[in-house]
Amino acid sequence: MVTDPTGDLDALLAAFAQMRPRGGPHRAHGPHGRGPHEGPPPWMRGGPGFGPGMRMAGAPARIRLLDALVHAEHPLSVSEIADAIGVDQPRASRLVQQAVEMGLAAREADPDDARRTRIALTSEGRRRAGDFRGERRERLTRALADFTDDERAELVRLLGKLAASWPRD
């Protein structure tokens, strides 16, 4: 059986994203949903555009912020961002401020309520988000290089099943 490697990559990346830690500060584990001292998993450390001269603290959450904005149908409020990336609202506000200072995002007036702002990606933010997604796909492609088509299809099936059952709290 021959599978579509691109479709497999998309399915695996979607399953990984579905299992990403959510819920902000009330989680039982550390800031990345892992043990209290383990830090972020290796695939979330850094990424294109987060190199020398840019603070690495919070890079995984910033990457999730960019990813949420890329996939949003419209600019998001800070509350919507907090919910989308699984952090509390003060943390989301700090991440948005950092992204604005880095030129990755911009604040826009909310067309429905002039007292509120919405957050949108800048062209630089969109470029960096694309760079990171490309790097993530490349790493996954390399990791799957020794898998047969059948093994890759089985991994997609099993990981999809695991992601569908993953606890959301």
Secondary structure by P-SEA (a helix, b strand, c coil): ccccaaaaaaaaaaaaaaaccccccccccccccccccccccccccccccccccccccaaaaaaaaaaaaaaccccccaaaaaaaacccaaaaaaaaaaaaaaccbbbbcccccccbbbbbbcaaaaaaaaaaaaaaaaaaaaaaccccaaaaaaaaaaaaaaaaacccc
